[in-house]
Amino acid sequence: MNSIKNQGNLKKKKILLRLDLNVPLKNGSIADETRIVKIIPIIDFLIKEQSKIIIISHVGRPKGKVDPDLSLKPICDNLEKKIKKKIRLVQKDIFTLKKEDLFKNPNDEIIFLENIRFYEEEEKNDTNFAQHLAKLADLYVNDAFSCSHRAHASLSKITKFLPSFAGLQLETEISALKKVTTEIKKPITCIIGGSKISTKIGIIKNLISKFDNIIIVGGMANNIIEYKGNQIGKSIKEENCDVMIKEIFETLKNHSCKVTFPEDVLIGKNLDDEPQIKELNNIKDDDLILDIGPKTLDKIKSIIRNSETVLWNGPAGYFENPNFANGSYEIAKAITKKNKDNSIYSVVGGGDTIALINKIKVVENFNFVSTAGGAFLEYLEGKELPGIKALN
């Protein structure tokens, strides 16, 4: 995979730059700017190299139709203020655009094409569409790791028609994920949460052979608690998961990895309740498991203290209610404490987990924070991502 950093002379080169600016929009306002902040380094780099930048991105799921509510205009305006440079949004039909039309004004440095998913050809990975896009530029740069699990025209097909390179953020993301999958400093621990075990089964099975500890928390731990013969009351669980859980424990027999799941919990009668600590053999029919208990937390903190690498994806409980956020907060504190003396390499991913560490203002205390979602999970599962494959 070639890096744009090593390309050499980029002066006056027209660069087709694929970014992920799929930020949450509420009434035309941006609710979370994280993804915009993360693309500033590649913009600064290309401007310094005196390139002409053509940005491709998407917002939402317009399903191949123009939707004014999903225009990239608010994102252009936001980025303009951040980098203090004029950005031109081209809203004309892409099929009518020609390379020589784009930078007629010599002062233009950055052009945005309107939401690429306004064109059904994008998600269909259409060859002609990719070829037309390629004709607008001299080089292609993918700095959208978080979209790279999609086999879409502007991510995977386009590399057939232009010299193609990895962007700075994409390289950083892959480098961080390699440190927790292939270039591992042991002992290594994975803390994995979320509500559905079915979406994480592939990751757990893939990591058992590589990791020393896998800690399962959150809603998905309820399935394991029940599988082990305990009551879980009216707690969230996923149906028909026994075969998957059996697979996890069968896979464990052939490896030295240890799986940890809650041995005590915090329950409430409803989501707004006060917490009660309960042992697993004492859970009633009307109890809701909403966080890990103190014994479990002590065990997890001890594992973190003895780890040199940690990967965290998914909170430990229903952190929206502060009464059930303690498990997640204490996990975050245990990791960041080790980060401060450089005795751990930490990677965190997943929207809820990022929301949690933002809430307690410790996001800077992790080595790498991934906003990639689906691409992050598929990479951990060992899948080949179409956007990355296309660059190799």
C-alpha positions in Angstrom: 0.0 0.0 0.0 1.6 3.3 -1.2 1.4 6.3 1.1 0.7 9.7 -0.3 3.5 11.0 2.0 6.1 9.2 -0.1 4.8 10.3 -3.5 7.1 13.2 -4.1 6.1 16.2 -6.2 2.3 16.9 -5.8 2.5 20.5 -6.9 -0.6 21.5 -8.9 -1.6 17.8 -9.0 -5.4 17.4 -8.9 -6.1 14.9 -6.0 -9.3 13.0 -5.7 -9.6 12.7 -1.9 -12.1 10.2 -0.5 -13.0 11.1 3.1 -15.6 10.0 5.6 -17.5 13.1 6.6 -20.6 11.1 7.6 -21.3 13.2 10.6 -24.7 13.3 12.5 -26.8 16.2 11.2 -29.7 17.7 13.2 -31.7 20.4 11.4 -28.7 21.3 9.3 -26.3 21.5 12.3 -23.5 19.1 13.0 -24.0 17.2 16.3 -20.5 15.7 16.5 -17.4 17.1 14.7 -15.0 14.3 15.5 -14.8 13.0 11.9 -14.2 16.6 10.5 -11.3 17.2 13.0 -9.7 13.9 12.0 -9.4 14.8 8.3 -7.6 18.2 8.9 -4.1 16.6 8.8 -4.5 15.3 5.2 -6.0 18.6 4.0 -3.1 20.6 5.6 -0.6 18.2 4.1 -2.0 18.5 0.5 -2.3 22.3 0.8 1.3 22.5 1.9 2.3 20.3 -1.1 0.4 22.9 -3.3 -2.1 20.3 -4.6 -5.6 20.9 -5.9 -8.0 18.9 -3.7 -11.3 17.4 -4.9 -13.1 15.9 -1.9 -15.6 13.0 -2.2 -17.7 12.0 0.8 -21.2 11.1 1.8 -23.7 11.8 4.6 -26.5 9.5 5.6 -28.3 7.1 3.3 -30.0 9.0 0.5 -30.2 5.7 -1.5 -29.1 7.2 -4.9 -31.5 10.1 -4.8 -30.8 13.9 -4.2 -31.9 14.8 -0.7 -31.3 18.5 0.2 -31.3 17.5 3.9 -28.2 15.4 3.3 -26.2 18.0 1.5 -22.5 18.4 2.4 -22.9 22.2 2.6 -23.0 22.4 6.5 -19.8 20.3 6.5 -18.1 22.6 3.9 -19.0 25.6 6.0 -17.7 24.0 9.2 -14.4 22.9 7.6 -13.9 26.3 6.0 -14.0 27.9 9.5 -11.6 25.3 10.9 -8.9 25.6 8.2 -9.6 29.3 7.3 -9.7 28.6 3.6 -12.5 29.0 1.0 -14.1 25.8 -0.1 -16.3 25.5 -3.2 -19.2 23.0 -3.2 -20.0 21.8 -6.7 -23.6 20.7 -6.8 -23.8 20.1 -10.6 -24.5 16.6 -11.8 -21.1 14.8 -11.6 -21.7 13.2 -15.0 -21.6 16.7 -16.6 -18.3 17.6 -14.9 -14.9 17.7 -16.7 -11.5 18.0 -15.3 -10.8 21.3 -16.9 -14.0 22.8 -15.4 -13.0 22.3 -11.7 -10.2 24.8 -11.0 -10.9 27.6 -13.5 -10.4 30.1 -10.7 -6.6 29.7 -9.9 -7.3 30.7 -6.3 -9.5 27.6 -5.7 -7.6 25.1 -3.7 -10.4 22.8 -2.3 -13.5 21.7 -4.1 -16.2 19.4 -2.6 -18.4 17.3 -4.9 -21.9 16.9 -3.5 -22.9 13.8 -1.5 -21.6 10.9 -3.6 -24.4 8.7 -2.4 -26.9 10.9 -4.3 -25.8 8.6 -7.2 -27.0 5.0 -7.1 -23.9 4.0 -9.1 -21.8 4.7 -6.0 -23.2 1.9 -3.9 -23.5 -0.4 -6.9 -19.7 -0.1 -7.4 -20.4 0.9 -11.0 -17.3 0.7 -13.3 -18.4 3.6 -15.6 -19.1 5.9 -12.6 -15.7 5.1 -11.1 -14.0 5.7 -14.5 -15.8 9.1 -14.8 -14.7 10.2 -11.3 -11.1 9.1 -12.1 -11.1 11.4 -15.2 -11.5 14.5 -12.9 -8.1 14.1 -11.2 -4.4 13.0 -11.5 -4.2 10.9 -8.3 -6.6 9.2 -5.9 -6.1 9.2 -2.1 -8.3 7.1 0.3 -8.3 8.6 3.8 -11.6 7.1 4.7 -10.8 3.9 6.6 -14.2 4.0 8.2 -15.9 3.5 4.8 -13.3 1.0 3.5 -15.4 -2.1 4.3 -17.8 -1.0 1.6 -17.3 -2.2 -2.0 -18.4 1.2 -3.5 -17.2 2.9 -6.6 -15.3 5.7 -4.9 -13.5 3.3 -2.6 -12.7 0.1 -4.4 -13.4 0.4 -8.2 -11.8 3.8 -8.7 -8.2 2.5 -8.0 -8.3 0.6 -11.4 -8.2 4.0 -13.2 -5.9 6.3 -11.2 -2.6 6.0 -9.4 -3.9 5.4 -5.8 -2.5 6.1 -2.4 -3.3 5.7 1.3 -4.0 8.9 3.3 -2.5 9.9 6.6 -5.5 8.9 8.8 -6.0 5.6 7.0 -2.4 4.7 7.6 -2.6 5.7 11.3 -5.8 3.6 11.7 -4.3 0.5 10.2 -1.1 0.9 12.2 -3.0 1.1 15.4 -5.1 -2.0 14.5 -2.0 -3.9 13.5 -0.6 -3.3 17.0 -3.6 -5.2 18.5 -3.9 -7.9 15.8 -0.4 -8.8 14.4 2.3 -6.7 16.0 1.1 -7.4 19.5 2.9 -6.5 22.7 1.7 -9.1 25.3 -0.1 -9.7 27.6 -3.0 -8.4 25.5 -6.6 -7.9 26.6 -9.8 -7.3 24.7 -12.8 -5.8 26.5 -15.9 -6.3 24.4 -19.4 -5.1 25.1 -22.6 -4.2 23.2 -26.0 -5.8 23.2 -25.6 -8.5 20.5 -23.2 -11.4 20.7 -24.0 -12.4 17.1 -22.3 -9.2 15.8 -19.2 -9.9 17.8 -18.9 -13.7 17.6 -16.5 -13.5 14.6 -14.2 -11.1 16.4 -14.2 -13.1 19.6 -13.3 -16.3 17.7 -10.6 -14.6 15.7 -9.0 -13.0 18.7 -9.0 -16.0 21.0 -5.8 -17.4 19.2 -4.0 -14.0 19.5 -5.2 -12.6 22.9 -4.4 -13.5 26.5 -7.7 -12.2 27.9 -11.2 -11.6 26.5 -13.5 -9.8 28.8 -17.2 -9.9 27.8 -19.5 -7.2 29.4 -22.6 -5.2 28.5 -25.8 -6.8 27.2 -24.1 -9.6 25.4 -22.7 -10.9 28.7 -26.2 -11.7 29.8 -26.4 -14.4 27.2 -23.3 -16.1 28.7 -24.6 -15.7 32.3 -27.8 -17.5 31.2 -25.9 -20.1 29.2 -23.9 -20.9 32.4 -27.2 -21.8 34.2 -28.1 -18.5 35.9 -31.3 -16.4 35.8 -31.1 -13.0 34.2 -34.6 -11.8 35.0 -36.0 -9.4 32.4 -32.5 -8.3 31.2 -31.7 -7.6 27.6 -30.5 -10.7 25.7 -30.3 -12.0 22.2 -32.3 -15.0 21.2 -30.9 -18.3 19.9 -27.3 -17.7 20.8 -26.4 -21.0 22.7 -24.7 -22.5 19.6 -22.5 -19.4 19.2 -21.6 -19.3 22.9 -20.7 -23.1 22.8 -18.4 -22.3 19.8 -16.6 -19.7 22.0 -16.0 -22.2 24.8 -15.0 -25.0 22.4 -12.5 -22.6 20.7 -11.0 -21.7 24.1 -10.1 -25.3 24.8 -7.4 -25.1 22.1 -5.8 -21.9 23.3 -4.4 -20.3 26.4 -6.8 -17.3 26.2 -9.0 -16.7 29.3 -12.6 -15.4 28.9 -13.9 -13.3 31.8 -17.6 -12.5 32.2 -19.5 -10.9 35.1 -19.6 -12.9 38.4 -21.7 -10.2 40.2 -23.9 -7.4 38.7 -25.7 -4.2 39.4 -29.5 -4.5 38.9 -32.5 -2.2 38.7 -36.2 -2.8 38.3 -36.2 -0.3 35.5 -33.7 1.8 33.5 -34.1 4.9 35.8 -33.7 2.9 39.1 -31.1 3.0 41.8 -28.5 0.3 41.6 -28.4 -2.9 43.8 -25.5 -5.3 43.9 -26.4 -8.9 43.3 -24.6 -12.3 43.0 -25.6 -14.3 39.9 -27.5 -16.8 42.0 -29.8 -14.2 43.5 -31.3 -12.5 40.4 -35.1 -12.3 40.5 -37.6 -12.4 37.6 -38.2 -8.6 37.6 -34.5 -7.7 37.8 -32.7 -5.9 35.0 -28.9 -6.4 34.8 -27.5 -2.9 34.0 -23.8 -2.9 35.0 -21.0 -5.1 36.3 -20.6 -5.6 40.1 -17.7 -4.6 42.3 -16.1 -8.1 42.3 -16.2 -8.3 38.5 -14.8 -4.7 38.3 -11.9 -5.6 40.6 -11.0 -8.6 38.5 -11.1 -6.5 35.2 -8.9 -3.8 36.8 -6.4 -6.5 37.8 -6.3 -7.9 34.3 -5.8 -4.3 32.9 -3.0 -3.7 35.4 -1.2 -6.8 34.1 -1.7 -6.0 30.4 0.6 -4.3 28.0 -2.0 -3.9 25.2 -5.7 -3.4 25.5 -8.5 -3.1 22.9 -11.9 -1.8 24.1 -15.1 -1.9 22.2 -18.4 -1.5 24.0 -19.4 -0.1 27.4 -19.9 -2.3 30.5 -23.4 -1.2 31.3 -26.3 1.2 30.8 -24.1 4.3 31.1 -26.8 6.7 30.0 -28.0 6.4 33.7 -25.1 7.6 35.8 -26.1 5.0 38.4 -25.0 2.2 36.0 -22.0 4.0 34.5 -19.5 3.1 37.2 -18.2 -0.1 35.5 -17.4 1.7 32.2 -15.9 4.8 34.0 -13.7 2.6 36.2 -12.5 0.6 33.1 -11.7 3.9 31.4 -9.8 5.2 34.4 -7.8 1.9 34.8 -6.7 2.1 31.2 -5.8 5.8 31.2 -3.9 5.5 34.5 -1.6 3.0 32.7 -1.5 5.2 29.6 -0.1 8.1 31.7 3.1 6.1 32.5 3.3 4.6 29.0 2.9 1.1 30.3 0.0 0.1 28.0 -0.9 0.6 24.3 -4.7 1.2 24.1 -7.1 1.2 21.2 -10.7 2.1 21.7 -13.5 1.9 19.1 -17.3 2.0 18.8 -19.7 4.9 19.0 -21.0 4.2 22.5 -17.5 3.7 23.9 -16.3 7.0 22.3 -19.4 8.8 23.6 -18.5 7.5 27.1 -14.9 8.6 27.1 -15.9 11.9 25.7 -18.4 12.3 28.5 -15.6 11.9 31.1 -13.1 13.9 29.0 -10.4 11.1 28.8 -10.4 10.7 25.0 -6.8 12.2 24.9 -5.6 9.5 27.3 -5.9 6.6 24.8 -3.3 5.8 22.2 -5.8 5.5 19.4 -9.5 6.3 19.2 -11.2 4.8 16.1 -14.5 6.3 14.7 -14.6 3.5 12.1 -17.5 1.4 13.4 -18.2 -1.4 10.9 -14.7 -1.2 9.3 -13.1 -1.4 12.7 -15.1 -4.6 13.6 -14.6 -6.3 10.3 -10.8 -5.7 10.4 -10.7 -7.2 13.9 -12.7 -10.2 12.6 -9.9 -10.8 10.1 -11.9 -9.8 7.0 -10.3 -8.2 4.0 -11.7 -4.7 3.5 -12.5 -3.9 -0.2 -11.2 -0.3 0.1 -7.9 -1.5 1.6 -7.5 -4.4 -0.9 -8.0 -1.9 -3.7 -5.0 0.1 -2.5 -2.7 -3.0 -2.3 
